[in-house]
Amino acid sequence: MVKDPILLDDWHVIARSQDLQPGKILSKRLLGEDIILWRNGEQVLAWKDLCPHRGVPLSLGWIEKDTVVCSYHGLVFNTEGKCVLVPATPNQPPSARACIQTYQAQERYDLIWVCLGTPKNDLVPFPEWDDSSYKKIFCCGYYYNSSPLRALENFMDPAHTAFVHNQLLANSSHPEVTNYHLELHPDGVDFKFAISAIDFQSGEPNSMASIPYHFRISRPLILSLQLGTDEKHFKVFCAVTPIDEEECIEWHWMLVNYDHNVSKEAFQALQDKIASQDIAIVEAQKPRRLPLDLSAEVHLPSDRYSMAYRKWLKQQGVTFGTI
């Protein structure tokens, strides 16, 4: 088990709700731990993917009448993770030690969340979720062969936008970042900036206009973004799943209160292209793990947000995926 109590006791996205079908076992990995998910009616159950008898993955087994059956010797486990039947000796009660390590799980925002430790907080609120004025666009998990903290830091980095996403989100001929604002809180980091707008048809810059970005980091691997004005904007809810110290998945919910005639497929296609550009850059970074010692890398004035993020992570005691 990972020795990072901050991430261990936090909630992490592990799958989409639709990925977990009744009667099926879903195998996943979180914080270096192999786990399984399965449904008992409306309840989602998350267990360590290991039979205590001979160490065979339970993901090789199957569900039978609200129980999980191990594929090796047929041991049957109830919804509490306790062995209730050993087929080879059906008339003898199973050993009290024959129990599965269970974890807490819940569903919200059409996602399944798991905590491997003891949750210190509820899930991060997403108040716009129930607002019918927004169009909801879900972007499937994007896989990064890199630290989950590197992936999140890249998402909030202002200066890369004009170069990595040239003519998609900004233009390299006007890379200036303006209107800096930064607030540090015990429970996160809040910051704003602006970059030059572009004509999304031509990709050319509009030097007379700028787009305001407002980020809120509320957990080490969760942030929200409001892009645009209060009247016309879209919000992004981003969560990064820490599979391992150098492996992660990034999930996006986008909520848009304008351009309702633009299809969800068009938004998804744009985000897929943006994500592919980000993945190529982040996976090329060395080291793959995020340095929390600020002297380990050169920092520029536009890095004030990532510097604040790294300082906050260090203060929180986050170690997973860092050096």
C-alpha positions, 0 to 999 in steps of 0.5 A: 500500500502506498505511504501517502496518507493525503492521497490514500484518504482522498476520493479518486475517479476510478471509472465511468458509471456506465463502465460497470455493468451488473453481473460483471467484475471490473478490474482497475488499479489505483495508487499502485493497488489492483482492485475490483469493482462490482455491483450489488443492486444500486451499491458499488463495491470496491475490493482488493483484487486478491483472494486471501487463500492462494493469492489469485486475482478475484478479477478472474472470478465471477459474480453469482447471486450477490457474491463473488466466486474465486476462480481457483478453488471456488471460494464464495465471498459475500458483499462484506468481503467475508468467505461464506463457502468453501466448496471442498469442505461445504459443511465446515465454516470458513476461516475468519481470516478468509476476508477480502480487503474492502474499500469505500466507493460511491457514484456521483457525476456519472463517475465511480469514486473510490477511497483506499483509506479513510475519507477525510472529506466528501467528494468535491462539490460540482454545483453546476452539475444540476443546472439545466442551463448547461450542456454537459460533455464528458471526455473519456479518460486520457491516459498519461505515462507520467506522474498524475501531478505532472498531468494536473500541473500541465492542465493549469499551466498558462504559458504552454497554451499558445505553443502546444495548442497553437491555433486551437486555444491561442496563437504563438504570435501573441503568447502573453499572459496577463491579469495575474491573480493568485490566492492561497487557501489551506484547502487549495489554490485559486488563481486567474489569468488571461490570454489573447483570444483567437478566431476559432475558425481561422486560428488567428489571434485577436489582439483586441480581446482576451479570454479570462481563465479562473482555476480552483484547485480543491484537492491535489488531483482535482481542479475546476476551470471557468473559461470566459465571462460570467454571462458566456462561459464554460466550466471544466471539472478535471480529475486525475486518477493516480494509477501509479507514480508514473501512470495516470488517467485524466477525466473531464466534464465540460459544461457549456452555457452557450452554443447549444447548437454546437454538437457534443461530438464537436466539443469532444473532437476538439478536446481529444485533439487538445489532450493528444497534444498535452499527452505528447508534451507531458510524457516527454518531461523528465523526470516523470515525477513532479519535483517539489524542491523548487530549486530542481527546475528553472522557474519563470514569472508565468510559473507562479501558479505551478510554483504555488501548487508545488508548495501547497502539495509539499505543505499537504504532505503529498509524496506519491508521484513526486521527487 
